[in-house]
Amino acid sequence: MKLKSFQVTNYRCIDDSGVVSVEPDVTCLVGRNESGKTALLQDLRRINPDDGVRSVA
């Protein structure tokens, strides 16, 4: 299963991220300091925790 898009609401400093598309080849998060980039990634990890397996590209 691959993540194609997601939306974060009511988590830490994020009220509503809107729909964020995840492209298969490149995805990056860009924003000002303290804009919620890390909170967005932490929320994704919270709903899909790391199982300890690392993939090598």
N, C-alpha and C positions, 0 to 999 in steps of 0.2 A: 504494500500500500504506500502510495506517495502523497505527500501533502501538496495540494494545488493552490489552496487559499485558506485564510483564517481571519477571524475577527475577535478582538479582545475587548471586553466591556467590564467596567467597574473593577479594575485591578490596580492597586496602588495608585499611581498618578495618571492612569489611563481611564478616562470616562468612556470613550468609544474610539477604537483605532480605525474604524471603517474596515472594509474588506481589503486585505493585503494579499496580493497575488504572489505566488512563489513560482518562479520560472525554473525549468529543469536544468538550465546551464549556469545561470548567474542570478543570485539574489543578494542584495546588500541593504542594510538599514542605514539611512542617512538622516541626520537631524542635529539640531542644536544641543548643546550640553543641557542635561537635566530634562530632555524632552520625552523620555520614557523608552528609549531603545532597549536598555537592559531589562526593564520591567516587562516589556513585551516578550523578550526571549525567556525570561524566568517563568512567565505564565505558560508559554508553550511547553517548557520543560516540566512544569507542574502537572499538566494534563497528560503528558507523554514522557514519563521519566526515562532516563538513560538506563539501559540494561547492562552496561559495562562492556558492550561489544563495540569496538571501534572499527570503522570501515576505512580502507585505504583507497583513495581515488587513483 
